[in-house]
Amino acid sequence: MYAKFIATAAGAALLAAAATPVFAQEFQPKTAGTIMLNTRLSVVSPDAGDPITTLSGGATGLKAEISDDVMPTIGLTYFFTDNVAVEVIAGTTKHTIRAKGGATDVKVQETWVLPPVVSLQYHFAPAAKVSPYVGAGVNYMLFYSEKDDNGFGLKVDDGFGYSLQAGVDVALRDRWSLNADVKKVFFETDATDRFNGVKSKVNLDPWVVSAGLGYKF
């Protein structure tokens, strides 16, 4: 679903660029010193499903599942050179944690996550109308405003992870551009139930699939 989402977003960006009148083709390229602000709509899809065990390591037959969410995000990019830039993204999402196994499907907790990501990027063809890029970086997962359900008292540990990124900017008129972006964040943490004596080593590893509008300063 997420590959289809980003393919559709990228296709829409290319169609919009192709439909721009000839007299409006002038645009500001990416250059050293440029600051770009991207406002995006992002799908955050954790890739969980890790076994839930007792504190001693015994099997419970349950797995931790975490829901997706769609939220607006903001990215700020600074270009050190025409090709090399650093991006900081911010946004917060809400997720539901469930314990699943066989006929069991129990809601454990709702939690908000603040996962800022800092990426070092390389932009191909910075002076072109269509300019793809790749990046790699680090992130920090901060869990807050937890709401426990069904007698659980879950504590999910905050911590650092790392990310890989690929995207494309399609220049519009003047300083405006369309953006499509995919990040894969790798993050492992511990989730411990303080009341029921069970824990899970959770590999969240979310996909962050985004599309939006950019402006260069």
Residue pairs with C-beta under 8 A, 6 or more apart in sequence:
2 43
2 45
2 182
2 207
2 209
5 43
5 209
5 211
6 180
6 182
6 209
6 211
9 180
9 211
10 168
10 180
10 211
12 178
12 211
13 168
13 170
13 178
13 179
13 180
13 211
14 130
14 170
16 170
16 172
16 178
17 129
17 130
17 170
17 171
17 172
17 178
20 172
20 173
24 173
25 129
25 173
26 173
26 174
27 129
27 171
27 172
27 173
27 174
27 175
27 176
27 177
28 34
28 171
28 174
28 175
28 216
29 82
29 126
29 127
29 128
29 171
30 36
30 79
30 82
30 85
30 123
30 126
30 127
30 131
30 169
30 216
31 79
31 82
31 126
31 127
32 79
32 80
32 81
32 82
33 79
34 78
34 79
34 216
34 217
35 76
35 77
35 78
35 79
35 216
35 217
36 75
36 76
36 77
36 79
36 85
36 169
36 177
36 214
36 215
36 216
36 217
37 74
37 75
37 76
37 77
37 214
37 215
37 217
38 74
38 75
38 76
38 77
38 179
38 181
38 212
38 213
38 214
39 72
39 73
39 74
39 75
39 212
39 213
39 214
40 72
40 73
40 74
40 75
40 179
40 181
40 210
40 211
40 212
40 213
41 70
41 71
41 72
41 73
41 210
41 211
41 212
42 70
42 71
42 72
42 73
42 91
42 208
42 209
42 210
43 68
43 69
43 70
43 207
43 208
43 209
43 210
44 68
44 69
44 70
44 71
44 93
44 95
44 115
44 206
44 207
44 208
45 68
45 206
45 207
45 208
45 209
46 66
46 67
46 68
46 95
46 204
46 205
46 206
47 203
47 204
47 205
47 206
47 207
48 63
48 64
48 65
48 66
48 202
48 203
48 204
48 205
49 63
49 64
49 65
50 63
50 64
50 200
50 201
50 202
50 203
51 59
51 60
51 62
51 63
51 64
51 200
52 60
52 62
52 63
52 64
52 99
52 101
52 198
52 199
52 200
53 59
53 60
53 198
53 199
53 200
54 60
54 197
54 198
54 199
55 192
55 197
55 198
55 199
60 101
60 198
61 101
61 102
61 104
62 99
62 100
62 101
62 104
62 198
63 99
63 100
63 101
64 97
64 98
64 99
64 108
64 191
64 200
64 202
65 97
65 98
65 99
65 100
66 95
66 96
66 97
66 98
66 202
66 204
67 95
67 96
67 97
67 98
68 95
69 93
69 94
69 95
71 91
71 92
71 93
71 94
72 91
73 89
73 90
73 91
73 208
73 210
73 212
74 89
74 90
74 91
75 87
75 88
75 89
75 90
75 181
76 87
76 88
76 89
77 85
77 86
77 87
77 88
77 121
78 85
78 86
78 87
79 85
79 123
79 126
80 86
82 123
82 126
82 127
83 122
83 123
83 124
83 126
84 120
84 121
84 122
84 123
85 120
85 121
85 123
85 133
86 118
86 119
86 120
86 121
87 117
87 118
87 119
87 121
87 135
87 137
88 116
88 117
88 118
89 116
89 117
89 119
89 183
90 114
90 116
91 115
92 112
92 113
92 114
92 115
93 112
93 113
93 115
94 110
94 111
94 112
94 113
95 110
95 111
95 112
95 113
96 107
96 109
96 110
97 107
97 108
97 109
97 110
97 111
97 154
97 156
97 191
98 105
98 106
98 107
98 108
99 105
99 106
99 108
100 106
106 150
107 149
107 150
108 148
108 149
108 150
108 152
108 154
108 193
109 146
109 147
109 148
109 149
109 152
109 154
109 156
110 146
110 147
110 149
111 143
111 144
111 145
111 146
111 147
111 156
112 143
112 144
112 145
112 146
113 141
113 142
113 143
113 144
114 141
114 142
114 144
115 139
115 140
115 141
115 142
115 185
115 187
115 206
116 139
116 140
117 137
117 138
117 139
117 163
117 183
117 185
117 208
118 137
118 138
118 139
119 135
119 136
119 137
119 163
119 165
119 183
120 135
120 136
120 137
121 133
121 134
121 135
121 165
122 133
122 134
122 135
123 131
123 132
123 133
123 169
124 131
124 132
124 133
125 131
125 132
128 171
129 170
129 171
130 168
130 169
130 170
130 171
131 168
131 169
131 170
131 171
132 166
132 167
132 168
132 169
133 165
133 166
133 167
133 168
133 169
134 164
134 165
134 166
135 163
135 164
135 165
135 166
135 167
136 162
136 163
136 164
136 165
137 162
137 163
137 165
138 160
138 161
138 162
138 163
139 160
139 161
139 162
139 163
139 185
139 187
140 158
140 159
140 160
140 161
141 158
141 159
141 160
141 161
141 187
141 189
141 204
142 158
143 156
143 158
146 154
146 156
148 154
151 195
151 196
152 193
152 195
152 196
153 193
153 194
153 195
153 196
154 191
154 192
154 193
154 194
155 191
155 192
155 193
155 194
156 189
156 190
156 191
156 202
157 189
157 190
157 191
158 189
159 187
159 188
159 189
160 187
161 185
161 186
161 187
161 188
161 204
162 185
162 186
163 183
163 184
163 185
163 186
164 183
164 184
165 181
165 182
165 183
165 184
166 181
166 182
167 179
167 180
167 181
167 182
167 210
168 179
168 180
168 181
169 177
169 178
169 179
169 214
170 177
170 178
170 179
171 177
172 178
175 215
175 216
175 217
176 213
176 214
176 215
177 213
177 214
177 215
177 216
178 211
178 212
178 213
178 214
179 210
179 211
179 212
179 213
179 214
180 210
180 211
181 208
181 209
181 210
181 211
182 207
182 208
182 209
182 210
183 207
183 208
183 210
184 205
184 206
184 207
184 208
185 204
185 205
185 206
185 207
185 208
186 203
186 205
187 203
187 204
187 205
187 206
188 201
188 202
188 203
188 204
189 201
189 202
189 204
190 199
190 200
190 201
190 202
191 199
191 200
191 202
192 198
192 199
193 199
